[in-house]
Amino acid sequence: MKTVFDYLMKLYRERKQITLLSWFYGTVAVVFVFFAGLCALVNQSFGVAILIVPLVAMVALCANVTVWALVKLGISHIEELSQEETKKEKPETVKKSSKTSTKKSNASKSEQAAK
């Protein structure tokens, strides 16, 4: 049991929220399936009614994983676009800086010639 908590704490420190979320939903589903089975031994209709909770947990997990994947896809696409823009801007800034350094060197040469 301690290793499970150590693993969860490691995931939390590494900021792997989607894995933590899936562990949480999976744990809720398993606990409620066992609880529904125990309740079904006493009252069958109550046990079947409790099975709705793990079903909802699994549907929520699927929805969260889908949304998480779409968000990660969008973020990666935005990062790629920003990297392409910076690659396009870098040659322009290099040209500008070389022009200004050339002007400075020409100005210093003319000052030296005047002396």
All heavy atoms as an XYZ file, in Angstrom:
899
protein
N       0.822     -1.189      0.000
C       0.000      0.000      0.000
C       0.866      1.254      0.000
O       0.519      2.246     -0.616
C      -0.908     -0.032      1.238
C      -2.010      0.967      1.191
S      -3.161      0.494     -0.084
C      -4.628      1.147      0.564
N       2.015      1.189      0.681
C       2.902      2.341      0.731
C       3.474      2.643     -0.647
O       3.660      3.808     -1.001
C       4.017      2.096      1.738
C       4.876      3.294      1.974
C       5.914      3.037      3.036
C       6.759      4.278      3.236
N       7.777      4.085      4.258
N       3.738      1.619     -1.435
C       4.300      1.850     -2.757
C       3.308      2.559     -3.673
O       3.714      3.348     -4.519
C       4.735      0.527     -3.397
O       3.616     -0.346     -3.472
C       5.863     -0.109     -2.607
N       2.021      2.297     -3.493
C       0.998      2.979     -4.295
C       1.019      4.465     -3.970
O       0.994      5.316     -4.871
C      -0.398      2.375     -4.040
C      -1.477      3.198     -4.715
C      -0.449      0.938     -4.529
N       1.086      4.804     -2.681
C       1.131      6.207     -2.297
C       2.423      6.868     -2.758
O       2.418      8.026     -3.180
C       0.955      6.363     -0.787
C      -0.437      6.044     -0.318
C      -0.650      5.031      0.592
C      -1.526      6.747     -0.798
C      -1.923      4.721      1.025
C      -2.806      6.454     -0.383
C      -3.009      5.441      0.534
N       3.526      6.143     -2.704
C       4.797      6.681     -3.196
C       4.714      6.958     -4.697
O       5.200      7.983     -5.176
C       5.945      5.720     -2.906
C       6.274      5.622     -1.428
O       5.917      6.555     -0.675
O       6.886      4.598     -1.028
N       4.096      6.031     -5.422
C       3.932      6.210     -6.865
C       3.056      7.423     -7.165
O       3.371      8.231     -8.045
C       3.329      4.944     -7.479
C       3.056      5.046     -8.951
C       4.105      5.094     -9.872
C       1.760      5.107     -9.435
C       3.871      5.193    -11.219
C       1.511      5.203    -10.786
C       2.562      5.247    -11.674
O       2.317      5.357    -13.012
N       1.962      7.583     -6.423
C       1.076      8.727     -6.637
C       1.770     10.041     -6.294
O       1.599     11.047     -6.984
C      -0.207      8.561     -5.829
C      -1.136      7.427     -6.281
C      -2.319      7.298     -5.338
C      -1.602      7.654     -7.700
N       2.567     10.039     -5.241
C       3.307     11.250     -4.879
C       4.360     11.581     -5.950
O       4.594     12.755     -6.257
C       3.983     11.093     -3.518
C       3.007     11.089     -2.352
S       1.974     12.564     -2.285
C       3.187     13.804     -1.941
N       4.964     10.561     -6.532
C       5.940     10.773     -7.604
C       5.250     11.402     -8.814
O       5.774     12.345     -9.423
C       6.576      9.438     -7.991
C       7.559      9.522     -9.119
C       8.065      8.148     -9.493
C       8.721      8.205    -10.853
N       8.900      6.904    -11.434
N       4.064     10.899     -9.156
C       3.313     11.470    -10.269
C       2.935     12.919     -9.977
O       2.978     13.774    -10.864
C       2.054     10.648    -10.539
C       2.257      9.269    -11.149
C       0.932      8.541    -11.246
C       2.907      9.380    -12.506
N       2.562     13.198     -8.739
C       2.186     14.560     -8.367
C       3.384     15.506     -8.489
O       3.255     16.618     -8.983
C       1.640     14.586     -6.941
C       1.277     15.954     -6.459
C       0.126     16.583     -6.924
C       2.086     16.631     -5.567
C      -0.208     17.845     -6.497
C       1.768     17.902     -5.131
C       0.618     18.503     -5.602
O       0.293     19.766     -5.183
N       4.541     15.052     -8.062
C       5.747     15.886     -8.144
C       6.169     16.118     -9.594
O       6.713     17.165     -9.925
C       6.893     15.246     -7.368
C       6.732     15.367     -5.888
C       7.964     14.869     -5.137
N       7.573     14.478     -3.801
C       7.564     13.257     -3.331
N       7.930     12.253     -4.089
N       7.177     13.006     -2.103
N       5.934     15.128    -10.435
C       6.296     15.252    -11.843
C       5.219     15.968    -12.653
O       5.348     16.114    -13.862
C       6.548     13.874    -12.441
C       7.774     13.196    -11.879
C       7.948     11.788    -12.403
O       7.075     11.309    -13.168
O       8.956     11.155    -12.038
N       4.161     16.379    -12.000
C       3.041     17.111    -12.630
C       2.386     16.309    -13.758
O       2.118     16.819    -14.840
C       3.498     18.470    -13.127
C       4.004     19.366    -12.032
C       4.375     20.717    -12.566
N       4.931     21.546    -11.547
C       4.242     22.379    -10.781
N       2.950     22.469    -10.932
N       4.842     23.107     -9.878
N       2.138     15.053    -13.509
C       1.439     14.206    -14.481
C      -0.021     14.097    -14.045
O      -0.473     13.079    -13.541
C       2.104     12.844    -14.573
C       3.538     12.948    -14.989
C       3.958     11.785    -15.779
C       5.389     12.044    -16.219
N       5.876     11.085    -17.108
N      -0.765     15.175    -14.268
C      -2.126     15.261    -13.776
C      -3.060     14.266    -14.434
O      -3.946     13.734    -13.775
C      -2.677     16.687    -13.971
C      -2.019     17.703    -13.100
C      -0.836     18.372    -13.758
O      -0.437     18.012    -14.868
N      -0.242     19.327    -13.083
N      -2.872     14.000    -15.720
C      -3.791     13.091    -16.396
C      -3.656     11.682    -15.853
O      -4.639     10.962    -15.707
C      -3.597     13.123    -17.931
C      -4.716     12.359    -18.641
C      -2.274     12.580    -18.333
C      -6.062     12.960    -18.498
N      -2.451     11.277    -15.482
C      -2.260      9.950    -14.903
C      -2.899      9.884    -13.523
O      -3.550      8.888    -13.182
C      -0.760      9.622    -14.809
O      -0.167      9.835    -16.086
C      -0.533      8.193    -14.394
N      -2.731     10.950    -12.745
C      -3.376     10.998    -11.429
C      -4.888     10.956    -11.559
O      -5.577     10.282    -10.794
C      -2.959     12.265    -10.677
C      -1.572     12.257    -10.080
C      -1.223     13.638     -9.556
C      -1.487     11.246     -8.964
N      -5.400     11.680    -12.541
C      -6.839     11.703    -12.760
C      -7.362     10.327    -13.140
O      -8.392      9.879    -12.618
C      -7.163     12.710    -13.863
C      -8.620     13.019    -14.108
C      -9.192     13.761    -12.913
C      -8.772     13.840    -15.361
N      -6.642      9.631    -13.993
C      -7.092      8.297    -14.388
C      -7.014      7.328    -13.216
O      -7.896      6.471    -13.066
C      -6.281      7.782    -15.575
O      -4.934      7.651    -15.219
N      -5.978      7.449    -12.373
C      -5.904      6.615    -11.168
C      -7.088      6.890    -10.246
O      -7.669      5.975     -9.683
C      -4.599      6.887    -10.416
C      -3.492      5.993    -10.816
C      -2.635      6.165    -11.858
C      -3.126      4.765    -10.190
N      -1.757      5.128    -11.909
C      -2.025      4.249    -10.890
C      -3.614      4.061     -9.105
C      -1.419      3.065    -10.546
C      -2.989      2.881     -8.759
C      -1.918      2.391     -9.471
N      -7.432      8.149    -10.090
C      -8.547      8.501     -9.211
C      -9.859      7.918     -9.717
O     -10.600      7.277     -8.969
C      -8.661     10.024     -9.078
C      -9.856     10.455     -8.296
C      -9.887     10.318     -6.915
C     -10.964     10.986     -8.921
C     -10.989     10.712     -6.177
C     -12.067     11.380     -8.202
C     -12.082     11.237     -6.826
N     -10.148      8.137    -10.997
C     -11.394      7.610    -11.553
C     -11.408      6.086    -11.531
O     -12.446      5.468    -11.264
C     -11.616      8.108    -12.984
C     -12.143      9.516    -13.047
C     -11.473     10.498    -13.736
C     -13.331      9.859    -12.411
C     -11.958     11.791    -13.797
C     -13.826     11.141    -12.469
C     -13.132     12.099    -13.167
O     -13.608     13.376    -13.226
N     -10.295      5.462    -11.810
C     -10.226      4.004    -11.751
C     -10.460      3.475    -10.349
O     -11.173      2.484    -10.153
N      -9.866      4.156     -9.359
C     -10.058      3.746     -7.967
C     -11.511      3.906     -7.545
O     -12.075      3.012     -6.898
C      -9.150      4.583     -7.041
O      -7.808      4.435     -7.477
C      -9.277      4.145     -5.605
N     -12.120      5.019     -7.916
C     -13.537      5.232     -7.587
C     -14.390      4.141     -8.223
O     -15.292      3.579     -7.571
C     -14.000      6.637     -8.043
C     -15.510      6.767     -8.008
C     -13.363      7.706     -7.174
N     -14.109      3.821     -9.475
C     -14.902      2.801    -10.165
C     -14.760      1.437     -9.497
O     -15.752      0.747     -9.253
C     -14.493      2.724    -11.635
N     -13.532      1.042     -9.166
C     -13.312     -0.277     -8.552
C     -13.955     -0.353     -7.173
O     -14.621     -1.340     -6.836
C     -11.798     -0.592     -8.480
C     -11.517     -1.784     -7.604
C     -11.257     -0.814     -9.876
N     -13.796      0.689     -6.368
C     -14.380      0.691     -5.017
C     -15.896      0.591     -5.090
O     -16.518     -0.194     -4.356
C     -13.930      1.955     -4.242
C     -14.761      2.162     -2.987
C     -12.460      1.866     -3.900
N     -16.503      1.350     -5.987
C     -17.963      1.307     -6.061
C     -18.487      0.019     -6.682
O     -19.592     -0.417     -6.361
C     -18.499      2.540     -6.798
C     -18.733      3.695     -5.879
C     -17.752      4.637     -5.671
C     -19.924      3.830     -5.192
C     -17.946      5.695     -4.813
C     -20.131      4.876     -4.333
C     -19.147      5.822     -4.135
N     -17.723     -0.611     -7.554
C     -18.156     -1.917     -8.077
C     -18.175     -2.944     -6.950
O     -19.133     -3.720     -6.809
C     -17.248     -2.374     -9.245
C     -17.436     -3.854     -9.541
C     -17.535     -1.561    -10.487
N     -17.123     -2.948     -6.117
C     -17.119     -3.862     -4.973
C     -18.240     -3.539     -3.987
O     -18.920     -4.430     -3.482
C     -15.767     -3.832     -4.246
C     -14.702     -4.601     -4.949
C     -13.494     -3.999     -5.269
C     -14.880     -5.935     -5.309
C     -12.498     -4.705     -5.924
C     -13.892     -6.650     -5.954
C     -12.698     -6.031     -6.273
N     -18.444     -2.254     -3.743
C     -19.508     -1.845     -2.826
C     -20.887     -2.231     -3.376
O     -21.753     -2.687     -2.632
C     -19.433     -0.332     -2.589
C     -20.444      0.179     -1.614
C     -20.382     -0.177     -0.274
C     -21.458      1.023     -2.033
C     -21.310      0.297      0.631
C     -22.393      1.496     -1.133
C     -22.318      1.140      0.202
N     -21.072     -2.058     -4.679
C     -22.343     -2.441     -5.298
C     -22.553     -3.948     -5.213
O     -23.675     -4.416     -4.994
C     -22.379     -1.977     -6.751
N     -21.471     -4.721     -5.362
C     -21.587     -6.176     -5.231
C     -21.995     -6.589     -3.831
O     -22.838     -7.484     -3.656
N     -21.406     -5.944     -2.827
C     -21.793     -6.250     -1.440
C     -23.233     -5.849     -1.155
O     -23.979     -6.578     -0.486
C     -20.844     -5.552     -0.463
C     -19.414     -6.073     -0.429
C     -18.557     -5.200      0.480
C     -19.392     -7.517      0.050
N     -23.639     -4.700     -1.666
C     -25.026     -4.260     -1.453
C     -26.011     -5.140     -2.216
O     -27.139     -5.353     -1.755
C     -25.195     -2.810     -1.887
S     -24.359     -1.648     -0.809
N     -25.586     -5.654     -3.362
C     -26.468     -6.519     -4.151
C     -26.735     -7.835     -3.428
O     -27.772     -8.478     -3.662
C     -25.878     -6.774     -5.525
N     -25.835     -8.258     -2.540
C     -26.089     -9.458     -1.741
C     -27.262     -9.256     -0.799
O     -28.007    -10.196     -0.504
C     -24.834     -9.840     -0.944
C     -23.645    -10.321     -1.766
C     -22.434    -10.493     -0.854
C     -23.978    -11.617     -2.480
N     -27.424     -8.017     -0.329
C     -28.526     -7.709      0.592
C     -29.789     -7.317     -0.183
O     -30.867     -7.838      0.062
C     -28.109     -6.572      1.563
C     -29.260     -6.183      2.477
C     -26.889     -6.972      2.361
N     -29.629     -6.381     -1.104
C     -30.767     -5.884     -1.870
C     -30.318     -5.699     -3.310
O     -29.518     -4.811     -3.613
C     -31.245     -4.559     -1.261
C     -32.524     -4.059     -1.890
O     -32.975     -4.587     -2.906
N     -33.094     -3.024     -1.284
N     -30.840     -6.505     -4.201
C     -30.366     -6.517     -5.581
C     -30.615     -5.192     -6.295
O     -29.743     -4.693     -6.992
C     -31.035     -7.655     -6.355
C     -30.495     -7.775     -7.773
C     -31.141     -8.902     -8.538
O     -32.080     -9.542     -8.048
N     -30.661     -9.158     -9.728
N     -31.765     -4.602     -6.140
C     -32.062     -3.356     -6.851
C     -31.169     -2.209     -6.364
O     -30.742     -1.367     -7.155
C     -33.534     -2.976     -6.682
O     -33.832     -2.770     -5.317
N     -30.848     -2.184     -5.076
C     -29.957     -1.150     -4.543
C     -28.536     -1.336     -5.085
O     -27.862     -0.371     -5.440
C     -29.956     -1.173     -3.012
C     -29.103     -0.110     -2.387
C     -29.419      1.232     -2.552
C     -27.992     -0.441     -1.635
C     -28.636      2.216     -1.983
C     -27.201      0.534     -1.066
C     -27.526      1.868     -1.235
N     -28.086     -2.572     -5.165
C     -26.755     -2.857     -5.705
C     -26.634     -2.446     -7.166
O     -25.612     -1.896     -7.581
N     -27.669     -2.703     -7.936
C     -27.666     -2.317     -9.350
C     -27.699     -0.791     -9.473
O     -27.044     -0.208    -10.346
C     -28.845     -2.967    -10.097
C     -28.993     -2.409    -11.497
C     -28.663     -4.480    -10.143
N     -28.431     -0.136     -8.587
C     -28.501      1.327     -8.624
C     -27.140      1.955     -8.327
O     -26.771      2.981     -8.905
C     -29.540      1.826     -7.632
N     -26.380      1.329     -7.435
C     -25.054      1.861     -7.100
C     -24.081      1.699     -8.265
O     -23.113      2.449     -8.378
C     -24.517      1.206     -5.811
C     -25.360      1.646     -4.636
C     -23.070      1.547     -5.560
C     -24.978      1.010     -3.341
N     -24.338      0.771     -9.151
C     -23.454      0.575    -10.311
C     -23.443      1.776    -11.255
O     -22.582      1.866    -12.138
C     -23.844     -0.679    -11.081
C     -23.405     -2.000    -10.459
C     -23.967     -3.163    -11.266
C     -21.901     -2.081    -10.383
N     -24.364      2.690    -11.061
C     -24.380      3.902    -11.878
C     -23.138      4.756    -11.587
O     -22.580      5.381    -12.479
C     -25.681      4.699    -11.630
C     -26.856      3.907    -12.175
C     -25.623      6.078    -12.269
C     -28.204      4.490    -11.845
N     -22.670      4.758    -10.343
C     -21.521      5.588     -9.959
C     -20.258      5.204    -10.733
O     -19.605      6.083    -11.323
C     -21.294      5.549     -8.432
C     -20.033      6.288     -8.052
C     -22.490      6.115     -7.703
N     -19.870      3.906    -10.786
C     -18.667      3.605    -11.586
C     -18.867      3.845    -13.080
O     -17.910      4.199    -13.777
C     -18.383      2.133    -11.300
C     -19.526      1.608    -10.560
C     -20.314      2.752    -10.045
N     -20.103      3.686    -13.552
C     -20.365      3.980    -14.954
C     -20.127      5.459    -15.238
O     -19.469      5.816    -16.227
C     -21.801      3.589    -15.320
C     -22.257      3.931    -16.729
C     -21.465      3.098    -17.737
C     -23.735      3.704    -16.887
N     -20.615      6.314    -14.362
C     -20.398      7.757    -14.526
C     -18.912      8.092    -14.402
O     -18.398      8.946    -15.131
C     -21.244      8.549    -13.495
C     -20.866     10.017    -13.477
C     -22.724      8.383    -13.796
N     -18.212      7.424    -13.491
C     -16.769      7.666    -13.337
C     -16.015      7.312    -14.615
O     -15.113      8.049    -15.033
C     -16.220      6.869    -12.154
N     -16.371      6.226    -15.247
C     -15.692      5.842    -16.480
C     -16.033      6.790    -17.633
O     -15.163      7.129    -18.445
C     -16.049      4.404    -16.870
C     -15.389      3.355    -16.000
S     -13.607      3.417    -16.175
C     -13.123      3.740    -14.507
N     -17.271      7.231    -17.700
C     -17.647      8.201    -18.739
C     -16.905      9.517    -18.513
O     -16.393     10.133    -19.466
C     -19.178      8.418    -18.751
C     -19.562      9.599    -19.621
C     -19.886      7.166    -19.227
N     -16.800      9.951    -17.252
C     -16.065     11.179    -16.939
C     -14.592     11.031    -17.279
O     -13.965     11.967    -17.791
C     -16.247     11.533    -15.468
N     -14.026      9.867    -17.008
C     -12.624      9.622    -17.350
C     -12.415      9.727    -18.859
O     -11.469     10.370    -19.319
C     -12.173      8.251    -16.852
C     -10.768      7.831    -17.270
C      -9.732      8.750    -16.664
C     -10.511      6.396    -16.870
N     -13.289      9.109    -19.626
C     -13.162      9.174    -21.085
C     -13.281     10.611    -21.586
O     -12.519     11.039    -22.462
C     -14.220      8.303    -21.751
S     -13.971      6.547    -21.471
N     -14.213     11.361    -21.027
C     -14.380     12.761    -21.431
C     -13.151     13.577    -21.058
O     -12.670     14.392    -21.862
C     -15.624     13.348    -20.780
N     -12.622     13.376    -19.868
C     -11.449     14.133    -19.440
C     -10.219     13.791    -20.274
O      -9.433     14.677    -20.613
C     -11.153     13.877    -17.956
C     -12.066     14.662    -17.068
O     -12.390     15.800    -17.348
N     -12.483     14.054    -15.972
N     -10.039     12.529    -20.590
C      -8.890     12.130    -21.408
C      -9.001     12.750    -22.798
O      -8.014     13.234    -23.360
C      -8.778     10.591    -21.486
C      -7.814     10.149    -22.561
C      -8.363     10.037    -20.139
N     -10.205     12.771    -23.350
C     -10.409     13.363    -24.669
C     -10.111     14.854    -24.656
O      -9.390     15.366    -25.517
C     -11.855     13.118    -25.147
O     -12.113     11.716    -25.127
C     -12.076     13.676    -26.531
N     -10.643     15.562    -23.661
C     -10.404     17.000    -23.565
C      -8.927     17.279    -23.321
O      -8.347     18.195    -23.908
C     -11.287     17.621    -22.455
C     -10.881     19.044    -22.157
C     -12.749     17.565    -22.861
N      -8.298     16.479    -22.474
C      -6.874     16.655    -22.179
C      -6.035     16.491    -23.446
O      -5.114     17.259    -23.695
C      -6.440     15.642    -21.124
C      -5.168     15.993    -20.457
C      -3.909     15.752    -20.904
C      -5.014     16.650    -19.217
N      -2.988     16.207    -20.013
C      -3.646     16.764    -18.967
C      -5.911     17.139    -18.274
C      -3.150     17.358    -17.823
C      -5.408     17.733    -17.143
C      -4.055     17.839    -16.931
N      -6.379     15.492    -24.235
C      -5.638     15.260    -25.477
C      -5.823     16.430    -26.447
O      -4.869     16.846    -27.103
C      -6.094     13.955    -26.117
N      -7.039     16.965    -26.528
C      -7.276     18.102    -27.413
C      -6.516     19.335    -26.948
O      -5.968     20.081    -27.761
C      -8.779     18.395    -27.492
C      -9.604     17.367    -28.250
C     -11.094     17.671    -28.114
C      -9.203     17.324    -29.712
N      -6.463     19.551    -25.637
C      -5.727     20.698    -25.100
C      -4.232     20.556    -25.391
O      -3.580     21.509    -25.826
C      -5.996     20.856    -23.588
C      -5.015     21.808    -22.946
C      -7.422     21.312    -23.348
N      -3.685     19.361    -25.158
C      -2.259     19.146    -25.435
C      -1.963     19.328    -26.924
O      -0.931     19.879    -27.293
C      -1.835     17.760    -24.976
C      -1.677     17.653    -23.477
C      -1.191     16.307    -23.078
C       0.293     16.263    -23.208
N       0.902     15.054    -22.668
N      -2.873     18.868    -27.784
C      -2.692     19.032    -29.215
C      -2.697     20.508    -29.585
O      -1.851     20.967    -30.360
C      -3.798     18.288    -29.976
C      -3.767     18.387    -31.488
C      -2.567     17.622    -32.030
C      -5.054     17.848    -32.076
N      -3.617     21.258    -29.021
C      -3.683     22.692    -29.294
C      -2.451     23.424    -28.809
O      -1.903     24.285    -29.506
N      -1.982     23.083    -27.621
C      -0.790     23.737    -27.077
C       0.438     23.418    -27.924
O       1.241     24.301    -28.217
C      -0.575     23.320    -25.605
C      -1.655     23.957    -24.735
C       0.808     23.711    -25.122
C      -1.647     23.467    -23.313
N       0.583     22.169    -28.332
C       1.738     21.813    -29.162
C       1.684     22.530    -30.516
O       2.718     22.957    -31.035
C       1.824     20.301    -29.351
O       0.728     19.838    -30.099
N       0.488     22.682    -31.060
C       0.349     23.382    -32.335
C       0.712     24.862    -32.173
O       1.412     25.432    -33.012
C      -1.080     23.241    -32.860
C      -1.299     23.860    -34.193
N      -0.710     23.357    -35.335
C      -2.009     24.945    -34.575
C      -1.065     24.114    -36.364
N      -1.847     25.084    -35.925
N       0.283     25.477    -31.086
C       0.607     26.883    -30.832
C       2.112     27.048    -30.633
O       2.713     28.006    -31.125
C      -0.186     27.399    -29.621
C      -1.670     27.514    -29.989
C       0.349     28.742    -29.136
C      -2.573     27.788    -28.822
N       2.738     26.122    -29.920
C       4.188     26.195    -29.718
C       4.942     26.066    -31.035
O       5.918     26.767    -31.270
C       4.640     25.107    -28.746
C       4.260     25.373    -27.320
C       4.640     24.244    -26.391
O       5.014     23.154    -26.883
O       4.565     24.444    -25.179
N       4.484     25.190    -31.909
C       5.133     25.038    -33.214
C       5.017     26.317    -34.025
O       5.979     26.744    -34.669
C       4.512     23.875    -33.992
C       4.886     22.512    -33.480
C       4.183     21.392    -34.220
O       3.498     21.665    -35.231
O       4.317     20.241    -33.794
N       3.842     26.950    -33.985
C       3.656     28.200    -34.723
C       4.550     29.300    -34.173
O       5.146     30.062    -34.940
C       2.192     28.633    -34.669
C       1.202     27.793    -35.471
C      -0.213     28.296    -35.258
C       1.555     27.822    -36.946
N       4.677     29.374    -32.859
C       5.519     30.415    -32.275
C       6.993     30.162    -32.590
O       7.758     31.099    -32.794
C       5.302     30.506    -30.769
O       5.730     29.328    -30.138
N       7.410     28.894    -32.640
C       8.794     28.588    -33.005
C       9.076     28.961    -34.453
O      10.145     29.472    -34.784
C       9.089     27.106    -32.776
C       9.204     26.733    -31.327
C       9.404     25.236    -31.143
O       9.368     24.469    -32.091
N       9.590     24.825    -29.895
N       8.113     28.741    -35.335
C       8.292     29.113    -36.733
C       8.403     30.629    -36.871
O       9.208     31.129    -37.657
C       7.130     28.590    -37.578
C       7.148     27.094    -37.778
C       5.938     26.585    -38.539
O       5.098     27.408    -38.975
O       5.824     25.359    -38.691
N       7.607     31.373    -36.088
C       7.662     32.829    -36.144
C       9.001     33.343    -35.645
O       9.567     34.276    -36.208
C       6.521     33.434    -35.335
C       5.171     33.259    -35.974
C       4.044     33.794    -35.118
O       4.320     34.369    -34.041
O       2.894     33.649    -35.518
N       9.522     32.734    -34.592
C      10.815     33.186    -34.070
C      11.938     32.856    -35.046
O      12.889     33.614    -35.160
C      11.123     32.554    -32.698
O      11.057     31.128    -32.800
C      10.157     33.035    -31.647
N      11.819     31.739    -35.762
C      12.833     31.397    -36.764
C      12.813     32.415    -37.906
O      13.844     32.776    -38.446
C      12.594     29.999    -37.323
C      12.978     28.891    -36.369
C      12.721     27.546    -36.975
C      13.057     26.424    -36.010
N      12.738     25.108    -36.568
N      11.624     32.892    -38.280
C      11.515     33.881    -39.344
C      12.034     35.237    -38.878
O      12.606     35.984    -39.654
C      10.064     34.023    -39.793
C       9.547     32.815    -40.546
C       8.111     33.006    -40.944
C       7.575     31.784    -41.670
N       6.151     31.917    -41.996
N      11.843     35.581    -37.610
C      12.261     36.875    -37.089
C      13.758     36.933    -36.828
O      14.359     37.995    -36.905
C      11.508     37.195    -35.798
C      10.037     37.442    -36.019
C       9.280     37.618    -34.724
O       9.895     37.548    -33.647
O       8.063     37.824    -34.795
N      14.404     35.849    -36.506
C      15.829     35.849    -36.168
C      16.710     36.354    -37.314
O      17.568     37.193    -37.080
C      16.280     34.459    -35.712
C      15.871     34.153    -34.302
C      16.435     32.842    -33.862
C      15.998     32.548    -32.430
N      16.509     31.274    -31.962
N      16.546     35.910    -38.565
C      17.413     36.442    -39.627
C      17.256     37.953    -39.801
O      18.217     38.656    -40.062
C      16.960     35.698    -40.879
C      16.358     34.430    -40.378
C      15.753     34.796    -39.047
N      16.048     38.488    -39.614
C      15.836     39.914    -39.750
C      16.575     40.675    -38.659
O      17.178     41.709    -38.910
C      14.340     40.235    -39.696
C      13.573     39.663    -40.876
C      12.080     39.829    -40.724
O      11.641     40.379    -39.697
O      11.345     39.394    -41.614
N      16.535     40.171    -37.439
C      17.221     40.862    -36.347
C      18.724     40.788    -36.519
O      19.428     41.719    -36.188
C      16.828     40.269    -34.982
O      17.121     38.870    -34.976
C      15.364     40.488    -34.686
N      19.234     39.713    -37.071
C      20.672     39.591    -37.322
C      21.097     40.607    -38.370
O      22.121     41.274    -38.240
C      21.035     38.156    -37.762
C      22.460     38.087    -38.262
C      20.802     37.185    -36.626
N      20.306     40.757    -39.429
C      20.627     41.722    -40.471
C      20.625     43.138    -39.913
O      21.484     43.950    -40.210
C      19.632     41.613    -41.626
C      19.780     40.349    -42.443
C      18.723     40.285    -43.516
C      18.799     38.974    -44.279
N      17.721     38.855    -45.256
N      19.631     43.464    -39.092
C      19.536     44.797    -38.511
C      20.724     45.079    -37.609
O      21.294     46.156    -37.644
C      18.235     44.950    -37.720
C      17.008     45.006    -38.591
C      15.752     45.118    -37.747
C      14.501     45.088    -38.613
N      13.280     45.122    -37.805
N      21.080     44.120    -36.789
C      22.202     44.336    -35.874
C      23.512     44.465    -36.639
O      24.381     45.227    -36.265
C      22.282     43.212    -34.841
O      22.548     41.991    -35.490
N      23.672     43.742    -37.741
C      24.906     43.846    -38.520
C      24.971     45.201    -39.217
O      26.044     45.780    -39.359
C      25.010     42.699    -39.521
O      23.983     42.774    -40.476
N      23.837     45.736    -39.636
C      23.822     47.053    -40.260
C      24.214     48.121    -39.252
O      24.983     49.028    -39.554
C      22.435     47.358    -40.838
C      22.106     46.580    -42.085
C      20.726     46.925    -42.585
C      20.354     46.097    -43.807
N      18.983     46.397    -44.257
N      23.686     48.030    -38.037
C      24.014     49.030    -37.029
C      25.468     48.922    -36.611
O      26.119     49.933    -36.385
C      23.105     48.884    -35.792
O      23.223     47.548    -35.285
C      21.664     49.181    -36.119
N      26.005     47.715    -36.534
C      27.418     47.576    -36.182
C      28.305     48.109    -37.298
O      29.362     48.677    -37.056
C      27.756     46.124    -35.858
O      27.596     45.322    -37.010
N      27.879     47.959    -38.561
C      28.632     48.498    -39.687
C      28.629     50.024    -39.642
O      29.648     50.670    -39.878
C      28.037     48.012    -41.028
O      27.946     46.591    -40.996
C      28.867     48.449    -42.201
N      27.492     50.596    -39.316
C      27.398     52.046    -39.211
C      28.293     52.554    -38.088
O      28.967     53.566    -38.220
C      25.950     52.469    -38.958
C      25.048     52.302    -40.151
C      23.637     52.714    -39.826
C      22.703     52.481    -40.997
N      21.319     52.831    -40.667
N      28.316     51.853    -36.976
C      29.159     52.260    -35.856
C      30.629     52.180    -36.220
O      31.417     53.054    -35.889
C      28.868     51.396    -34.623
C      27.539     51.679    -33.988
C      27.310     50.777    -32.793
C      25.923     50.976    -32.207
N      25.666     50.055    -31.091
N      31.014     51.121    -36.898
C      32.425     50.964    -37.276
C      32.818     52.020    -38.294
O      33.930     52.552    -38.254
C      32.694     49.556    -37.792
O      31.977     49.324    -38.980
N      31.925     52.367    -39.226
C      32.206     53.428    -40.188
C      32.348     54.766    -39.483
O      33.207     55.579    -39.829
C      31.121     53.511    -41.263
C      31.159     52.332    -42.220
O      32.203     51.678    -42.348
N      30.048     52.062    -42.886
N      31.503     54.995    -38.475
C      31.569     56.245    -37.734
C      32.869     56.332    -36.954
O      33.512     57.406    -36.908
C      30.381     56.363    -36.794
N      33.302     55.254    -36.365
C      34.560     55.273    -35.626
C      35.750     55.459    -36.567
O      36.736     56.121    -36.221
C      34.708     54.004    -34.783
O      34.801     52.884    -35.618
N      35.687     54.901    -37.769
C      36.767     55.079    -38.740
C      36.852     56.542    -39.185
O      37.937     57.107    -39.342
C      36.539     54.192    -39.967
C      36.820     52.721    -39.706
C      36.570     51.918    -40.968
C      36.735     50.428    -40.710
N      36.415     49.636    -41.909
N      35.684     57.164    -39.406
C      35.696     58.571    -39.827
C      36.194     59.470    -38.700
O      36.851     60.474    -38.943
C      34.316     59.005    -40.292
O      33.388     58.895    -39.241
N      35.913     59.113    -37.436
C      36.411     59.885    -36.317
C      37.941     59.771    -36.227
O      38.649     60.736    -35.937
C      35.791     59.403    -34.998
C      34.349     59.790    -34.819
C      33.735     59.188    -33.555
O      34.456     58.547    -32.767
O      32.524     59.364    -33.371
N      38.451     58.568    -36.466
C      39.885     58.361    -36.415
C      40.581     59.108    -37.551
O      41.675     59.662    -37.404
C      40.236     56.874    -36.489
C      39.879     56.110    -35.236
C      40.135     54.616    -35.389
O      40.507     54.148    -36.450
N      39.920     53.888    -34.311
N      39.949     59.142    -38.702
C      40.521     59.849    -39.840
C      40.552     61.366    -39.593
O      41.456     62.072    -40.013
C      39.743     59.543    -41.114
N      39.524     61.850    -38.870
C      39.461     63.285    -38.574
C      40.540     63.686    -37.613
O      41.040     64.819    -37.616
C      38.097     63.639    -38.014
N      40.967     62.786    -36.721
C      42.015     63.097    -35.732
C      43.322     63.150    -36.448
O      44.204     63.826    -36.405
C      42.066     62.059    -34.645
C      40.873     62.114    -33.750
C      41.000     61.047    -32.675
C      39.763     61.033    -31.791
N      39.823     60.036    -30.780
